[in-house]
Amino acid sequence: MDGTNWIIRFSPHLQIDDDDKEIIIKSLTELGGKVAGHSHGDSFLFFDQKMGVVVFRIEKVPSFILTVSTIVPKDQWFVRNHSGIEPYKE
């Protein structure tokens, strides 16, 4: 991607099927350089309608490594508002 070798890792504790892995990899391909500009140690989120929030961690030493650290499904999202904390609703 963008002339740089990327390594994409999935955290060992994740239970994720091959179709979801493919969606994540395709999405990263589309994002390309938008992700490459981030610093070592940064994290970013990707929102997917089916999976929920996909959390990535960036490492740049020794190579550009993106680790999918966790996936948080929508039923585990919460929002804090004036009345307290409640489940997120679209």
C-alpha positions in Angstrom: 0.0 0.0 0.0 1.4 3.3 -1.1 4.8 1.6 -2.0 5.3 0.5 1.6 5.2 -3.0 3.0 2.4 -3.3 5.5 1.9 -6.1 8.1 -1.6 -6.6 9.3 -2.0 -8.7 12.4 -5.0 -9.9 14.3 -4.8 -10.1 18.0 -4.6 -13.7 19.1 -7.7 -13.4 21.4 -10.0 -12.3 18.6 -12.5 -14.7 17.3 -13.1 -13.4 13.7 -14.1 -15.3 10.6 -12.3 -15.1 7.3 -15.0 -13.0 5.6 -14.6 -10.3 8.3 -10.9 -10.4 8.0 -11.3 -9.8 4.2 -13.5 -6.8 4.9 -11.0 -5.3 7.2 -8.1 -5.8 4.8 -10.1 -4.3 1.9 -11.0 -1.3 4.0 -7.4 -0.8 4.9 -6.5 -0.9 1.2 -9.0 1.8 0.5 -7.7 3.9 3.4 -4.1 3.6 2.3 -2.1 6.7 2.8 -4.6 8.2 5.3 -3.4 5.6 7.8 0.3 5.6 6.8 0.6 9.2 8.1 -0.1 8.3 11.7 2.7 8.0 14.2 4.1 4.9 16.0 1.8 4.0 18.9 -1.3 5.7 17.5 -4.6 4.0 17.4 -7.6 4.5 15.1 -11.2 3.2 14.8 -13.0 1.8 11.8 -16.8 1.6 12.0 -18.4 -1.3 10.2 -22.2 -1.8 9.9 -22.0 -5.6 10.5 -19.0 -5.9 12.9 -19.2 -2.7 14.9 -16.1 -0.8 15.9 -12.7 -2.2 14.8 -9.8 -0.9 16.9 -6.3 -0.7 15.3 -2.9 0.0 16.8 -0.1 1.3 14.7 3.6 0.3 15.0 6.3 1.6 12.7 9.3 -0.3 14.1 10.7 -2.4 12.5 8.0 -2.2 9.8 4.6 -0.6 9.3 2.4 -2.9 11.4 -1.3 -2.6 11.9 -2.8 -4.7 14.7 -6.5 -5.3 14.9 -6.6 -5.2 18.7 -10.4 -5.7 19.3 -13.8 -5.5 17.7 -16.6 -4.0 19.8 -20.1 -4.9 18.5 -22.9 -2.3 18.6 -24.7 -3.9 21.4 -21.7 -3.1 23.6 -21.6 0.6 22.8 -22.6 3.1 25.5 -23.0 6.9 25.5 -22.7 9.4 28.3 -25.3 12.2 28.3 -27.0 14.6 30.7 -29.0 11.7 32.3 -26.1 9.3 32.8 -24.7 6.4 30.8 -27.0 4.4 28.5 -26.8 2.0 25.6 -26.0 3.7 22.3 -28.9 4.0 19.9 -28.7 5.1 16.3 
